[in-house]
Amino acid sequence: MASNSSTTTLHRSLQTEYFSTGWMVFEFLVGLSSGIKAGSILLIAFGLDSFLEIISGSTLIWRLRKEASGAATDVIEAAERRSSLIVGIILLLLAVYVTGVSVANLATHQAADTSISGMAIAVASVILMPFLARRKRSLGKALSSAALAEDGMCNVTCAYMAGTVLVGAILTALVNWWWADSVAALVLVYFIASEGWESFQAGRNR
């Protein structure tokens, strides 16, 4: 039977994932609609990134609920492996998508368009996402759940993409560096892909 401490940690982990996934639904709707309205590829990519994180967060909720329901250890371990595998695939898809969007932007000289609603959601994400990432890593360590900690990487990715939206818009407006957001996004690709591959391999090999 789980101790009071582990039960509390599990409850906090579920609360964190519910909040995180709910926010991603809001971010997806605002980011995608703002991107389509403004004709901004980067904002559309930001919205689609949030959609992938909804999938990742839903997977983690499923895994945590398995443990909360008192499932057997082997069932929890199987859910953990599957969660790590899915989180890894999500991160790898993000790496591919960020690469594709960035290359397309550079090839077409696409600059980040200004959108008040898009900028507002990006500012909120830059502030909120690092907090969620740290919390998931801490709770993942406490629960011995690598999948939960790895899910925090999706939040780091979201924060970085939100930052590129803001920085790209500012640099484009001030000094006409239309390429700034795409180059910044490409720098992140190696980091995302490395974490995704590690999580993918962990899910396959556990």
N, C-alpha and C positions, 0 to 999 in steps of 0.2 A: 504493500500500500504506500502511496506517495506521501512524503512528509508535508507538513504545513508549509514549509519554505518552498519546496518544489511546486506545490499546488499554487501558491501565490505567484511564483515566477511564471508558471504556465498561464495563469489567468492574465497577468500583465502582458505576456507575449501575444496572446489572442487579442487583447484590447489594442495593442500596438498595430497588429496586422489588420484588424478591422478598420481602425482609423486610417492607416496608410492606404489601404485598398479603396476606401471611400473617397479619400482625397484624390487618388489617381483617377477615379471615375470623373470627378469634377474637373480635374486638370485636363483629362482627355477631351471632354466636351468643350471646354473653353479654348484649349490650345488648338484643336482641330478646326473648330468653327472660326476662330480668329485668323488662323492661317489661310483658310479657304477664302475668307472675306478680304484679307489683305493681299492675297496672292503670294504669300511667303512660304517657300519650300521649307525653310528652317522651322517655322512655327508648326507647319503640318507634321514635320518629322518629330518635333517635340510632343505633339499630341499623340502620334502613333507610338512613341516611346512609352507614354503613359498607359496606352492600351496593353502593351506587352507586360508592363509592370502590374496591371490588373490581373493578368493570367498568373504571373509569378506569385502575387500576394494571395490569390485564391488557392493556389496550390499549397502554400504554407499554412493557410487556415485549415485546410483539409488535413494536413499532417498533424497540426497541433490539436485539432479536435479528436483525432484518433487517440492521442495520448491522454487528453482530458477525459475521454470516455472509459479509461481504464483498460485499453487494449493491451494484449500480450506484448512482451518485449520484441518478439520476432515480427509482429505486425507493425509496431512502431518503427523498427529498423528498416523494414521494407518501404514504409511510407517516407522515411528519411532519405533512402536511396533514390526513390522516385522524385522526391522534391528537389534533391541536389541535381538530378539529371535534368529536370525541367528548368530549374533556375539557370543551369549552365547553358542549355539550348537558348533560353531567352537572352542571355548576355551575348552569346555568339550571334544571334539574329540582330541584336542591337549594333554590334560591331560591323556587320555586313551592311546594315541599313545606313548607319552613320557614314560609312565609307562611300556608299553609292550616292547619297544626298550631297556630301561634300564635294565629290568629284564632279557631279552634275552642276553644282553651283559654280565651281571654278571654271568649268567648260563654258557655261552660259553667262558668266559674269553676274550671277544672281546675288544681289545684296539683300541683307535682312530688312524687310519692310517694317515700318512702324505701325504698331497696333496697340492702342491704349489697353484693351482687355488682355492682349497677349503679353504686354510688358508687365502688367499687374500680376498675372499668374506666374510669370517668370521670377519676379522679385520675391513673391511669396514662397516659391519653390527653393530659391537660393537660400532663404532663411530656414525653412522647415526641413528640407531633405537631409542636411548634415546631422541634425538632431535625431531624426528617425534612423539614419544609418548607424550612429553610435549606439542608440538604444537597442537596435536589433543585434548588433555585434555583442553587446554586453549580455543580453538575454539569451542569445544563441550559445554563448560560452557557458552560462549558468545551466542551461538545459542540455548541454553537450549536443547541440543541434547545429551542425555545420551549415545545413540548408538555410536556417534562419539567419545566421551570420552572413552567408553569401547573398541572401536576399537584400541585405543592407547595401550591397554593391550596386544594385539596381537604383537605389536612392541616390548613391554617389553619382551615378551616371546621369540621373535626372537633374541633380543640382548642377553638374557641369554643363549639360545641354542648356539649362535655363540661363546659366552664366554666359554661354556663347551667344544666346539670343540677345541678351542685354549688351554685352561688350560689342558684338557685331553691329548692333543698331547705333550705339554711341560712337564707335570709330567711323562708321559710314557717315553719320551725320556731321561729325567734327572734322575729320581729315579725309573723308572719301575713301577709306580703306575697305572697299567692297568685299575683299577676299578674306578679311580677318576672321569672321565667324567660321568659315569653312576650314581654314588652316588650323584653327584652334580645335575644331571638332576632330580633325584627322589625327592630331597629337594624342587624343584620348583613345583612339581605336586599339592601339597595342595593349593598353592597360585593360580595356574592356574584354578584349579577346583572350588575354592571358588568364584573367579571373574566370571567364566563362569556360575555357578549356579545362582549368583546374577543377571547377565544380562539376563539369560534365564527366571527367575522368573519375572523380570521387563517387559520383552516382553510379557509374558502371562497375567500379572495382570494389565497393564496400561489401 
